[in-house]
Amino acid sequence: MRVVFMGTPDFSVPVLDALVAAGHQIAAVYCQPPRPAGRGKKDRPSPVQARAEALGLPVRHPKSLKGAEAQAEFAALAADIAVVVAYGLILPQPVLDAPRLGCLNIHASLLPRWRGAAPIHRAIMAGDTETGICIMRMEAGLDTGPVLLREATPIGAQETTGELHDRLSAMGARLIVQALDRLPELTPETQPEAGVTYADKIDKAEARVDWTRPAAEIARQINGLSPFPGAWCMAGDERLKLLRARVAEGDGAPGQVLDRLTIACGSGAVAILEAQREGKRPMSADEILRGLTLPERLD
């Protein structure tokens, strides 16, 4: 097919690679404009832009698709279909209508659960035992379109958002190729009204650990916010980023260091399995403890 690909972050890159490997013609790649990054705050292209340019594909990064000129340029590509995954811009109706077969979105949840911006984080933080990928036909509403294909996968007890992100990205790449191959035979399934939840964008204010909460919630917070933005606490005067945890046995005052990196919570305790000191790389608990003397209580 003649495909317009629309995506921006790392999550989208395997999907672009899979479409190219499957032999589809990529008419254009749309992504977010380069953003200032790094110490020098120089404009840095998105992962999708970098990969598309390496593949020799034409790249466009308009700031908006609301204008008539941008919409005309999109329509002029005469695409069979658009594949959208974590693009970051709302598609106006003229853009949705332009490809001959419409626009398909790859969404990292089992819709209608976790519509919106941060479905992977939210699934882990909520304690969901499974998630998955949906291939959805796009419409004007936020992730409301009918689903063409879906596949579920369990969420590991200590799986982080980073790990689940990579698994779902590969799954989405595989499923979109299947969907394009089987498009005429797929029956769109309308999403039910029951079970709708929204995955709000992660706010950095959610990242500080409140040790008065139950251990299970704190473990999910730590794993769900790993690696970014990273749950954190204060170990004395040092900020400690917590990257992986599990519920552990133990009891004490909230924040009390019970044993090594096992910390008492409002109920129960969590064992910190991976963490990162300021200015250091991520390390296991054993490595952390070789260089850090913990206070009696974490804040």
Backbone as CSV, one residue per row, in Angstrom:
resi,resn,N_x,N_y,N_z,CA_x,CA_y,CA_z,C_x,C_y,C_z
1,MET,0.825,-1.202,0.000,0.000,0.000,0.000,0.863,1.258,0.000
2,ARG,0.274,2.335,-0.429,0.921,3.639,-0.329,0.498,4.241,1.020
3,VAL,1.470,4.384,1.933,1.205,4.667,3.338,1.809,6.010,3.735
4,VAL,1.042,6.805,4.472,1.610,7.931,5.216,1.809,7.448,6.645
5,PHE,3.029,7.579,7.153,3.324,7.161,8.516,3.403,8.394,9.405
6,MET,2.774,8.316,10.573,2.731,9.458,11.482,3.084,8.985,12.887
7,GLY,4.242,9.382,13.369,4.702,8.997,14.699,5.887,9.848,15.096
8,THR,6.254,9.819,16.368,7.330,10.691,16.830,8.367,10.005,17.717
9,PRO,7.995,9.325,18.825,9.002,8.851,19.776,9.565,7.480,19.422
10,ASP,10.401,6.970,20.321,11.021,5.651,20.143,9.986,4.559,19.922
11,PHE,8.846,4.670,20.607,7.814,3.651,20.496,7.389,3.426,19.051
12,SER,7.445,4.481,18.229,6.952,4.421,16.856,7.956,3.829,15.873
13,VAL,9.236,3.824,16.225,10.284,3.462,15.262,10.154,2.022,14.768
14,PRO,9.960,1.011,15.640,9.804,-0.351,15.128,8.631,-0.509,14.166
15,VAL,7.592,0.298,14.338,6.435,0.227,13.432,6.841,0.704,12.040
16,LEU,7.570,1.811,11.958,8.057,2.298,10.670,8.945,1.254,10.007
17,ASP,9.843,0.676,10.767,10.728,-0.355,10.214,9.929,-1.538,9.679
18,ALA,8.888,-1.945,10.415,8.087,-3.100,9.991,7.325,-2.807,8.704
19,LEU,6.811,-1.595,8.556,6.091,-1.238,7.331,7.026,-1.239,6.126
20,VAL,8.218,-0.720,6.322,9.207,-0.720,5.230,9.597,-2.151,4.883
21,ALA,9.864,-2.969,5.907,10.274,-4.357,5.670,9.182,-5.160,4.975
22,ALA,7.919,-4.804,5.231,6.798,-5.520,4.601,6.577,-5.104,3.154
23,GLY,7.300,-4.101,2.686,7.218,-3.708,1.288,6.239,-2.602,0.979
24,HIS,5.673,-1.981,2.002,4.757,-0.875,1.745,5.529,0.359,1.290
25,GLN,4.898,1.156,0.439,5.509,2.394,-0.046,5.179,3.516,0.936
26,ILE,6.199,4.101,1.533,5.990,5.182,2.490,6.004,6.502,1.725
27,ALA,4.818,7.075,1.547,4.707,8.314,0.773,5.344,9.485,1.501
28,ALA,5.206,9.509,2.835,5.813,10.560,3.652,5.755,10.115,5.097
29,VAL,6.688,10.643,5.885,6.705,10.411,7.328,6.423,11.740,8.018
30,TYR,5.388,11.765,8.845,5.048,12.948,9.637,5.473,12.708,11.084
31,CYS,6.108,13.720,11.683,6.504,13.631,13.082,6.511,15.021,13.687
32,GLN,6.701,15.092,14.993,6.792,16.378,15.668,8.072,17.107,15.247
33,PRO,8.056,18.446,15.238,9.270,19.188,14.883,10.404,18.909,15.858
34,PRO,11.652,19.100,15.415,12.785,18.967,16.342,12.607,19.873,17.553
35,ARG,13.060,19.366,18.704,12.921,20.107,19.961,14.303,20.346,20.577
36,PRO,14.470,21.448,21.329,15.734,21.660,22.037,15.984,20.532,23.031
37,ALA,17.211,20.028,23.049,17.544,18.917,23.941,19.030,18.959,24.273
38,GLY,19.395,18.268,25.342,20.801,18.194,25.730,21.263,19.460,26.431
39,ARG,22.522,19.458,26.812,23.070,20.587,27.567,23.081,21.873,26.752
40,GLY,23.330,21.725,25.452,23.389,22.911,24.608,22.035,23.398,24.148
41,LYS,20.976,22.625,24.470,19.607,22.965,24.069,19.499,23.218,22.564
42,LYS,20.240,22.442,21.791,20.122,22.532,20.338,18.941,21.690,19.878
43,ASP,18.342,22.105,18.762,17.216,21.331,18.234,17.671,19.921,17.870
44,ARG,16.917,18.950,18.387,17.244,17.548,18.124,16.055,16.892,17.427
45,PRO,16.276,16.234,16.302,15.161,15.559,15.630,14.611,14.427,16.487
46,SER,13.340,14.128,16.304,12.721,13.031,17.042,13.303,11.698,16.576
47,PRO,13.129,10.629,17.369,13.597,9.307,16.927,13.024,8.882,15.578
48,VAL,11.762,9.205,15.326,11.162,8.828,14.037,11.806,9.613,12.898
49,GLN,12.019,10.903,13.088,12.667,11.686,12.030,14.056,11.132,11.725
50,ALA,14.822,10.843,12.767,16.176,10.327,12.563,16.140,9.006,11.801
51,ARG,15.208,8.121,12.172,15.128,6.818,11.502,14.640,6.971,10.064
52,ALA,13.655,7.829,9.835,13.129,8.036,8.482,14.217,8.583,7.558
53,GLU,14.987,9.546,8.058,16.061,10.110,7.229,17.123,9.064,6.935
54,ALA,17.417,8.194,7.914,18.379,7.117,7.676,17.875,6.149,6.612
55,LEU,16.558,6.001,6.523,15.955,5.116,5.514,15.739,5.826,4.178
56,GLY,16.056,7.114,4.128,15.887,7.870,2.892,14.446,8.233,2.591
57,LEU,13.615,8.357,3.622,12.200,8.651,3.421,11.940,10.152,3.585
58,PRO,10.992,10.694,2.851,10.666,12.112,2.999,9.992,12.375,4.340
59,VAL,10.436,13.430,5.022,9.949,13.748,6.365,9.275,15.114,6.364
60,ARG,8.140,15.185,7.047,7.457,16.457,7.260,7.177,16.606,8.754
61,HIS,7.364,17.812,9.279,7.055,18.021,10.697,6.350,19.356,10.922
62,PRO,5.126,19.473,10.396,4.355,20.701,10.623,4.017,20.864,12.111
63,LYS,3.910,22.109,12.548,3.522,22.368,13.935,2.040,22.099,14.162
64,SER,1.265,22.141,13.084,-0.172,21.907,13.185,-0.680,21.380,11.851
65,LEU,-1.792,20.657,11.922,-2.460,20.191,10.705,-3.818,20.857,10.531
66,LYS,-4.041,21.945,11.258,-5.347,22.602,11.220,-5.521,23.519,10.010
67,GLY,-4.419,23.978,9.414,-4.514,24.919,8.316,-4.850,24.258,6.990
68,ALA,-5.483,25.015,6.096,-5.886,24.481,4.790,-4.679,24.051,3.969
69,GLU,-3.571,24.782,4.068,-2.382,24.437,3.275,-1.800,23.101,3.713
70,ALA,-1.665,22.895,5.030,-1.132,21.628,5.541,-2.047,20.472,5.163
71,GLN,-3.351,20.702,5.208,-4.299,19.638,4.857,-4.247,19.316,3.370
72,ALA,-4.070,20.340,2.547,-3.957,20.109,1.102,-2.687,19.342,0.771
73,GLU,-1.598,19.667,1.451,-0.336,18.954,1.228,-0.467,17.480,1.626
74,PHE,-1.199,17.232,2.692,-1.423,15.858,3.125,-2.274,15.107,2.100
75,ALA,-3.352,15.728,1.654,-4.241,15.083,0.690,-3.532,14.809,-0.628
76,ALA,-2.595,15.697,-1.003,-1.892,15.548,-2.278,-1.002,14.313,-2.315
77,LEU,-0.724,13.715,-1.167,0.085,12.487,-1.135,-0.669,11.295,-1.718
78,ALA,-1.979,11.423,-1.832,-2.818,10.373,-2.437,-2.531,9.004,-1.819
79,ALA,-2.535,8.952,-0.492,-2.224,7.716,0.220,-3.402,6.755,0.219
80,ASP,-3.084,5.475,0.246,-4.117,4.470,0.473,-4.581,4.507,1.927
81,ILE,-3.617,4.707,2.833,-3.928,4.635,4.256,-2.875,5.407,5.033
82,ALA,-3.236,5.900,6.205,-2.274,6.490,7.136,-2.182,5.598,8.361
83,VAL,-0.956,5.383,8.810,-0.708,4.620,10.034,-0.170,5.592,11.072
84,VAL,-0.870,5.675,12.209,-0.565,6.675,13.235,-0.223,5.960,14.538
85,VAL,0.904,6.320,15.140,1.296,5.735,16.417,2.088,6.759,17.218
86,ALA,1.507,7.234,18.303,2.169,8.198,19.198,2.684,9.407,18.424
87,TYR,1.834,9.967,17.583,2.242,11.099,16.749,2.332,12.380,17.566
88,GLY,1.294,12.694,18.314,1.344,13.865,19.183,0.553,15.061,18.711
89,LEU,-0.086,14.986,17.549,-0.963,16.053,17.085,-2.357,15.487,16.830
90,ILE,-3.361,16.312,17.085,-4.732,15.940,16.747,-4.889,15.985,15.225
91,LEU,-5.536,14.970,14.658,-5.786,14.946,13.217,-7.176,15.513,12.945
92,PRO,-7.266,16.660,12.262,-8.574,17.209,11.904,-9.312,16.281,10.935
93,GLN,-10.620,16.458,10.831,-11.428,15.583,9.987,-10.947,15.541,8.533
94,PRO,-10.557,16.663,7.910,-10.065,16.564,6.530,-8.836,15.659,6.383
95,VAL,-7.997,15.600,7.410,-6.837,14.703,7.374,-7.292,13.256,7.552
96,LEU,-8.203,13.024,8.489,-8.729,11.671,8.689,-9.390,11.134,7.423
97,ASP,-10.011,12.022,6.653,-10.760,11.603,5.465,-9.897,11.476,4.210
98,ALA,-8.679,12.013,4.241,-7.884,12.107,3.009,-7.419,10.760,2.459
99,PRO,-6.837,9.853,3.248,-6.407,8.565,2.677,-7.608,7.752,2.193
100,ARG,-7.414,7.031,1.123,-8.495,6.268,0.505,-9.161,5.310,1.492
101,LEU,-8.360,4.692,2.367,-8.876,3.724,3.329,-8.858,4.255,4.763
102,GLY,-8.677,5.555,4.902,-8.734,6.159,6.228,-7.419,6.084,6.980
103,CYS,-7.499,6.260,8.299,-6.332,6.302,9.180,-6.462,5.229,10.254
104,LEU,-5.400,4.468,10.452,-5.361,3.457,11.502,-4.404,3.907,12.594
105,ASN,-4.817,3.710,13.849,-3.998,4.057,14.999,-3.580,2.796,15.741
106,ILE,-2.333,2.770,16.187,-1.834,1.689,17.036,-1.844,2.214,18.467
107,HIS,-2.692,1.635,19.307,-2.842,2.145,20.675,-2.409,1.080,21.673
108,ALA,-1.632,1.504,22.680,-1.010,0.568,23.615,-1.883,0.304,24.847
109,SER,-3.100,-0.150,24.607,-3.960,-0.624,25.690,-5.065,-1.466,25.083
110,LEU,-5.839,-2.097,25.952,-6.997,-2.869,25.509,-8.224,-1.969,25.601
111,LEU,-8.442,-1.203,24.553,-9.547,-0.244,24.532,-10.878,-0.941,24.791
112,PRO,-11.780,-0.249,25.533,-11.782,1.183,25.859,-11.024,1.558,27.129
113,ARG,-10.316,0.596,27.761,-9.524,0.944,28.927,-8.282,1.719,28.499
114,TRP,-8.020,2.775,29.214,-6.836,3.614,29.027,-6.760,4.267,27.655
115,ARG,-7.823,4.979,27.302,-7.720,5.931,26.199,-6.807,7.078,26.649
116,GLY,-6.101,7.685,25.700,-5.342,8.874,26.054,-3.842,8.706,26.018
117,ALA,-3.136,9.603,26.728,-1.726,9.878,26.489,-0.753,8.883,27.102
118,ALA,-1.085,8.282,28.256,-0.083,7.485,28.975,-0.633,6.122,29.372
119,PRO,-1.070,5.320,28.405,-1.719,4.054,28.757,-0.794,3.030,29.394
120,ILE,0.490,3.044,29.048,1.405,2.045,29.604,1.680,2.354,31.076
121,HIS,2.039,3.613,31.360,2.248,4.006,32.750,1.020,3.683,33.601
122,ARG,-0.146,4.102,33.101,-1.358,3.996,33.913,-1.753,2.545,34.174
123,ALA,-1.531,1.677,33.211,-1.887,0.269,33.410,-1.073,-0.332,34.553
124,ILE,0.228,-0.057,34.585,1.072,-0.586,35.659,0.716,0.069,36.983
125,MET,0.551,1.371,36.991,0.268,2.080,38.240,-1.077,1.679,38.839
126,ALA,-2.012,1.279,37.997,-3.328,0.856,38.478,-3.344,-0.594,38.934
127,GLY,-2.270,-1.336,38.676,-2.229,-2.737,39.063,-2.897,-3.676,38.081
128,ASP,-3.078,-3.248,36.835,-3.657,-4.134,35.823,-2.766,-5.370,35.643
129,THR,-3.380,-6.503,35.441,-2.605,-7.729,35.236,-2.340,-8.004,33.764
130,GLU,-3.046,-7.302,32.881,-2.779,-7.456,31.453,-3.065,-6.144,30.733
131,THR,-2.446,-6.028,29.571,-2.703,-4.909,28.674,-2.560,-5.460,27.256
132,GLY,-2.298,-4.604,26.294,-2.152,-5.118,24.938,-2.095,-4.009,23.923
133,ILE,-2.338,-4.396,22.676,-2.340,-3.474,21.542,-3.681,-3.563,20.837
134,CYS,-4.210,-2.405,20.468,-5.383,-2.345,19.591,-5.030,-1.600,18.318
135,ILE,-5.429,-2.145,17.186,-5.377,-1.445,15.907,-6.772,-0.877,15.684
136,MET,-6.852,0.446,15.652,-8.144,1.134,15.688,-8.303,2.020,14.463
137,ARG,-9.494,2.033,13.907,-9.799,2.984,12.840,-10.105,4.329,13.480
138,MET,-9.382,5.365,13.080,-9.473,6.640,13.773,-10.725,7.413,13.383
139,GLU,-11.251,8.125,14.393,-12.329,9.068,14.180,-12.039,10.293,15.037
140,ALA,-12.954,11.243,15.048,-12.654,12.536,15.678,-12.447,12.446,17.186
141,GLY,-13.107,11.514,17.871,-12.977,11.414,19.323,-11.620,10.881,19.756
142,LEU,-11.280,11.039,21.030,-10.008,10.587,21.574,-10.018,9.073,21.766
143,ASP,-9.390,8.361,20.852,-9.255,6.896,20.926,-10.610,6.202,21.025
144,THR,-11.586,6.726,20.316,-12.952,6.190,20.394,-13.309,5.289,19.214
145,GLY,-12.457,5.188,18.213,-12.814,4.501,16.979,-12.959,3.000,17.130
146,PRO,-13.576,2.347,16.159,-13.743,0.894,16.195,-12.412,0.160,16.067
147,VAL,-12.324,-0.977,16.727,-11.083,-1.753,16.793,-11.109,-2.860,15.739
148,LEU,-10.036,-2.930,14.952,-9.910,-3.952,13.905,-9.187,-5.202,14.397
149,LEU,-8.158,-5.008,15.204,-7.380,-6.126,15.751,-6.985,-5.776,17.167
150,ARG,-6.930,-6.786,18.019,-6.419,-6.573,19.370,-5.662,-7.817,19.820
151,GLU,-4.675,-7.605,20.658,-3.919,-8.728,21.228,-3.532,-8.351,22.651
152,ALA,-3.775,-9.269,23.586,-3.476,-9.022,24.992,-2.139,-9.630,25.377
153,THR,-1.549,-9.086,26.441,-0.313,-9.633,26.989,-0.322,-9.396,28.497
154,PRO,0.188,-10.359,29.288,0.222,-10.148,30.737,1.269,-9.107,31.117
155,ILE,1.040,-8.446,32.241,2.006,-7.511,32.800,2.730,-8.216,33.940
156,GLY,4.040,-8.297,33.867,4.823,-8.963,34.904,4.711,-8.244,36.237
157,ALA,4.873,-8.992,37.330,4.696,-8.445,38.672,5.669,-7.310,38.960
158,GLN,6.877,-7.366,38.396,7.874,-6.322,38.621,8.250,-5.621,37.313
159,GLU,7.410,-5.766,36.290,7.717,-5.160,34.993,7.597,-3.644,35.072
160,THR,8.572,-2.968,34.475,8.554,-1.510,34.462,7.892,-1.008,33.190
161,THR,7.531,0.270,33.206,6.975,0.880,32.002,7.960,0.788,30.842
162,GLY,9.243,0.966,31.102,10.230,0.870,30.031,10.228,-0.489,29.355
163,GLU,10.151,-1.544,30.145,10.144,-2.900,29.589,8.852,-3.177,28.836
164,LEU,7.728,-2.793,29.423,6.442,-3.026,28.766,6.325,-2.188,27.492
165,HIS,6.840,-0.976,27.526,6.891,-0.102,26.343,7.545,-0.825,25.173
166,ASP,8.694,-1.447,25.404,9.417,-2.106,24.319,8.658,-3.326,23.806
167,ARG,8.035,-4.075,24.697,7.271,-5.248,24.264,6.061,-4.832,23.431
168,LEU,5.364,-3.800,23.888,4.172,-3.367,23.159,4.524,-2.715,21.828
169,SER,5.652,-2.040,21.754,6.084,-1.458,20.489,6.306,-2.549,19.445
170,ALA,6.994,-3.617,19.833,7.221,-4.740,18.906,5.906,-5.414,18.534
171,MET,5.006,-5.545,19.495,3.700,-6.145,19.223,2.910,-5.297,18.238
172,GLY,2.931,-3.976,18.447,2.221,-3.084,17.538,2.755,-3.145,16.128
173,ALA,4.077,-3.252,15.997,4.688,-3.360,14.666,4.219,-4.625,13.951
174,ARG,4.148,-5.714,14.699,3.704,-6.981,14.099,2.225,-6.920,13.722
175,LEU,1.401,-6.361,14.618,-0.043,-6.351,14.372,-0.444,-5.424,13.231
176,ILE,0.234,-4.286,13.068,-0.172,-3.380,11.986,0.120,-3.995,10.631
177,VAL,1.202,-4.751,10.519,1.489,-5.434,9.255,0.401,-6.469,8.971
178,GLN,-0.006,-7.200,10.019,-1.106,-8.153,9.846,-2.390,-7.441,9.424
179,ALA,-2.675,-6.311,10.054,-3.908,-5.582,9.764,-3.945,-5.110,8.314
180,LEU,-2.835,-4.597,7.815,-2.808,-4.132,6.429,-2.944,-5.299,5.455
181,ASP,-2.355,-6.424,5.795,-2.463,-7.605,4.932,-3.896,-8.140,4.885
182,ARG,-4.606,-8.012,6.001,-5.932,-8.628,6.135,-7.061,-7.602,6.120
183,LEU,-6.776,-6.386,5.746,-7.739,-5.295,5.912,-9.133,-5.597,5.355
184,PRO,-9.251,-6.150,4.155,-10.604,-6.380,3.616,-11.449,-7.342,4.444
185,GLU,-10.804,-8.243,5.176,-11.567,-9.258,5.923,-11.811,-8.877,7.381
186,LEU,-11.216,-7.798,7.852,-11.358,-7.424,9.256,-12.680,-6.698,9.489
187,THR,-13.353,-7.065,10.563,-14.626,-6.440,10.922,-14.400,-5.466,12.067
188,PRO,-14.632,-4.170,11.863,-14.453,-3.204,12.952,-15.440,-3.483,14.084
189,GLU,-14.928,-3.494,15.317,-15.761,-3.703,16.495,-15.907,-2.381,17.246
190,THR,-17.143,-1.921,17.390,-17.401,-0.686,18.127,-16.995,-0.866,19.584
191,GLN,-16.308,0.121,20.135,-15.910,0.034,21.539,-17.137,0.137,22.438
192,PRO,-17.211,-0.689,23.474,-18.344,-0.591,24.399,-18.245,0.669,25.250
193,GLU,-19.378,1.135,25.718,-19.395,2.298,26.613,-18.897,1.928,28.008
194,ALA,-19.158,0.694,28.412,-18.717,0.246,29.730,-17.205,0.040,29.739
195,GLY,-16.573,0.422,30.817,-15.148,0.163,30.974,-14.230,1.241,30.441
196,VAL,-14.764,2.390,30.052,-13.924,3.469,29.534,-13.125,4.094,30.676
197,THR,-11.804,4.184,30.505,-10.952,4.928,31.437,-10.002,5.785,30.620
198,TYR,-9.456,6.811,31.268,-8.571,7.747,30.572,-7.192,7.770,31.216
199,ALA,-6.191,7.653,30.377,-4.796,7.636,30.819,-4.219,9.037,30.707
200,ASP,-4.435,9.835,31.748,-3.940,11.206,31.733,-2.422,11.228,31.606
201,LYS,-1.917,12.291,30.985,-0.481,12.487,30.874,0.150,12.478,32.261
202,ILE,1.333,11.894,32.380,2.016,11.816,33.664,2.504,13.198,34.073
203,ASP,2.159,13.564,35.297,2.609,14.831,35.870,3.791,14.533,36.785
204,LYS,4.850,15.319,36.677,6.031,15.077,37.516,5.708,15.161,38.996
205,ALA,4.617,15.856,39.341,4.220,15.947,40.739,3.791,14.588,41.295
206,GLU,3.498,13.626,40.420,3.119,12.279,40.857,4.318,11.427,41.241
207,ALA,5.508,11.921,41.001,6.688,11.067,41.081,7.245,10.913,42.492
208,ARG,7.027,11.881,43.384,7.588,11.744,44.725,6.827,10.678,45.505
209,VAL,7.569,9.810,46.164,6.958,8.708,46.909,6.440,9.210,48.248
210,ASP,5.209,8.840,48.545,4.594,9.115,49.844,4.572,7.783,50.597
211,TRP,5.470,7.637,51.551,5.645,6.345,52.218,4.470,5.974,53.106
212,THR,3.506,6.883,53.318,2.334,6.531,54.113,1.319,5.713,53.315
213,ARG,1.531,5.607,52.021,0.609,4.815,51.190,0.896,3.321,51.349
214,PRO,-0.031,2.453,50.956,0.202,1.006,51.044,1.357,0.557,50.149
215,ALA,2.023,-0.509,50.558,3.196,-0.992,49.839,2.885,-1.337,48.384
216,ALA,1.745,-1.973,48.141,1.420,-2.374,46.765,1.301,-1.159,45.856
217,GLU,0.699,-0.077,46.343,0.570,1.139,45.539,1.937,1.761,45.248
218,ILE,2.804,1.761,46.254,4.123,2.359,46.064,4.954,1.542,45.078
219,ALA,4.898,0.225,45.175,5.632,-0.615,44.226,5.140,-0.363,42.802
220,ARG,3.827,-0.230,42.628,3.293,0.043,41.296,3.706,1.426,40.807
221,GLN,3.728,2.397,41.713,4.185,3.740,41.345,5.638,3.707,40.856
222,ILE,6.491,3.016,41.587,7.915,2.956,41.226,8.093,2.269,39.883
223,ASN,7.466,1.119,39.696,7.620,0.390,38.432,6.939,1.125,37.281
224,GLY,5.808,1.759,37.572,5.054,2.441,36.528,5.708,3.715,36.043
225,LEU,6.510,4.357,36.866,7.181,5.595,36.473,8.628,5.368,36.055
226,SER,9.024,4.116,35.906,10.397,3.783,35.511,10.463,3.461,34.023
227,PRO,11.389,4.066,33.282,12.487,4.918,33.739,12.149,6.408,33.800
228,PHE,11.003,6.829,33.195,10.717,8.268,33.160,9.282,8.520,33.598
229,PRO,9.062,9.521,34.422,10.036,10.469,34.986,10.832,9.927,36.148
230,GLY,10.444,8.752,36.659,11.152,8.136,37.772,10.590,8.567,39.113
231,ALA,10.063,7.595,39.873,9.653,7.891,41.241,10.898,8.220,42.059
232,TRP,10.744,9.058,43.081,11.930,9.446,43.842,11.583,9.735,45.300
233,CYS,12.637,9.733,46.104,12.519,10.108,47.505,13.833,10.751,47.921
234,MET,13.891,11.238,49.135,15.122,11.807,49.666,15.757,10.819,50.627
235,ALA,17.040,10.558,50.411,17.844,9.757,51.331,18.799,10.723,52.014
236,GLY,18.369,11.280,53.129,19.135,12.361,53.736,19.040,13.595,52.857
237,ASP,20.191,14.091,52.420,20.228,15.275,51.559,20.275,14.931,50.078
238,GLU,20.243,13.636,49.759,20.391,13.206,48.359,19.070,12.692,47.806
239,ARG,18.785,13.139,46.597,17.583,12.650,45.908,17.912,11.304,45.267
240,LEU,17.078,10.324,45.546,17.288,8.964,45.048,16.129,8.591,44.134
241,LYS,16.457,8.262,42.884,15.430,7.825,41.941,15.251,6.313,42.081
242,LEU,14.014,5.880,42.221,13.689,4.473,42.441,13.148,3.869,41.151
243,LEU,13.770,2.792,40.681,13.498,2.302,39.327,12.830,0.929,39.263
244,ARG,12.886,0.167,40.348,12.190,-1.129,40.345,11.979,-1.540,41.796
245,ALA,10.798,-2.100,42.056,10.474,-2.481,43.427,9.527,-3.668,43.437
246,ARG,9.449,-4.305,44.586,8.450,-5.354,44.812,7.945,-5.233,46.238
247,VAL,6.754,-5.748,46.461,6.220,-5.790,47.815,7.043,-6.787,48.632
248,ALA,7.350,-6.408,49.876,8.181,-7.254,50.742,7.534,-7.374,52.113
249,GLU,8.031,-8.324,52.902,7.564,-8.465,54.277,8.269,-7.432,55.149
250,GLY,7.561,-6.945,56.131,8.161,-5.986,57.043,7.135,-5.005,57.545
251,ASP,7.446,-4.384,58.656,6.522,-3.440,59.254,7.318,-2.408,60.031
252,GLY,6.871,-1.162,59.952,7.562,-0.096,60.664,6.910,1.228,60.362
253,ALA,7.517,2.300,60.855,7.010,3.632,60.562,7.215,3.938,59.089
254,PRO,6.264,4.618,58.419,6.417,4.912,56.991,7.754,5.589,56.682
255,GLY,8.481,4.995,55.707,9.775,5.524,55.311,10.943,4.924,56.060
256,GLN,10.680,4.149,57.105,11.761,3.551,57.898,12.509,2.509,57.083
257,VAL,13.842,2.584,57.139,14.678,1.590,56.465,14.738,0.366,57.370
258,LEU,14.131,-0.727,56.924,14.027,-1.923,57.755,15.244,-2.818,57.614
259,ASP,15.669,-3.003,56.373,16.804,-3.891,56.109,17.317,-3.593,54.721
260,ARG,18.590,-3.250,54.639,19.169,-2.909,53.342,18.291,-1.869,52.640
261,LEU,17.622,-2.215,51.521,16.746,-1.260,50.847,15.295,-1.714,50.908
262,THR,14.906,-2.299,52.014,13.505,-2.598,52.283,12.953,-1.482,53.160
263,ILE,11.881,-0.839,52.671,11.370,0.373,53.295,9.937,0.142,53.768
264,ALA,9.660,0.527,55.010,8.308,0.408,55.550,7.378,1.417,54.890
265,CYS,6.138,0.999,54.693,5.123,1.856,54.059,3.958,2.022,55.038
266,GLY,2.916,2.691,54.604,1.741,2.856,55.452,1.183,1.519,55.895
267,SER,1.226,0.541,55.004,0.959,-0.857,55.350,1.910,-1.711,54.538
268,GLY,2.611,-2.617,55.199,3.578,-3.460,54.518,4.876,-2.725,54.223
269,ALA,5.642,-3.285,53.284,6.952,-2.714,52.942,7.256,-3.006,51.486
270,VAL,8.198,-2.249,50.933,8.679,-2.507,49.581,10.185,-2.716,49.614
271,ALA,10.640,-3.625,48.756,12.068,-3.814,48.537,12.445,-3.079,47.265
272,ILE,13.390,-2.159,47.366,13.887,-1.440,46.188,14.934,-2.314,45.515
273,LEU,14.688,-2.690,44.274,15.577,-3.599,43.549,16.572,-2.865,42.672
274,GLU,16.165,-1.707,42.135,17.055,-0.884,41.313,16.801,0.579,41.649
275,ALA,17.863,1.365,41.631,17.726,2.787,41.928,18.859,3.545,41.247
276,GLN,18.813,4.861,41.353,19.814,5.704,40.696,20.116,6.906,41.584
277,ARG,21.386,7.040,41.944,21.817,8.201,42.711,22.008,9.389,41.774
278,GLU,22.025,10.574,42.340,22.210,11.784,41.544,23.539,11.739,40.801
279,GLY,23.476,11.959,39.494,24.686,11.986,38.684,25.290,10.635,38.395
280,LYS,24.601,9.553,38.773,25.120,8.197,38.581,24.217,7.423,37.625
281,ARG,24.701,6.278,37.196,23.902,5.382,36.347,22.943,4.575,37.212
282,PRO,21.918,3.981,36.608,21.054,3.079,37.373,21.851,1.891,37.910
283,MET,21.541,1.476,39.133,22.280,0.395,39.780,21.336,-0.525,40.534
284,SER,21.807,-1.755,40.769,21.060,-2.676,41.616,21.143,-2.208,43.059
285,ALA,20.293,-2.785,43.891,20.309,-2.421,45.313,21.675,-2.703,45.932
286,ASP,22.277,-3.839,45.580,23.598,-4.171,46.131,24.628,-3.104,45.770
287,GLU,24.611,-2.659,44.515,25.573,-1.631,44.100,25.321,-0.307,44.810
288,ILE,24.059,0.060,44.946,23.717,1.305,45.639,24.269,1.295,47.063
289,LEU,24.063,0.170,47.752,24.421,0.100,49.162,25.924,0.048,49.388
290,ARG,26.680,-0.302,48.363,28.138,-0.284,48.521,28.679,1.138,48.597
291,GLY,27.915,2.111,48.065,28.427,3.476,48.046,27.582,4.480,48.799
292,LEU,26.468,4.040,49.380,25.549,4.979,50.026,25.174,4.469,51.408
293,THR,25.409,5.278,52.405,24.956,4.960,53.758,23.563,5.551,53.942
294,LEU,22.604,4.696,54.116,21.218,5.149,54.205,20.928,5.733,55.586
295,PRO,20.097,6.770,55.638,19.618,7.248,56.932,18.624,6.233,57.500
296,GLU,18.177,6.486,58.729,17.203,5.562,59.335,15.852,5.636,58.628
297,ARG,15.598,6.751,57.976,14.291,6.937,57.339,14.461,7.676,56.013
298,LEU,13.719,7.241,55.004,13.675,7.949,53.723,12.474,8.885,53.711
299,ASP,12.647,10.051,53.102,11.568,11.029,53.032,11.048,11.143,51.599
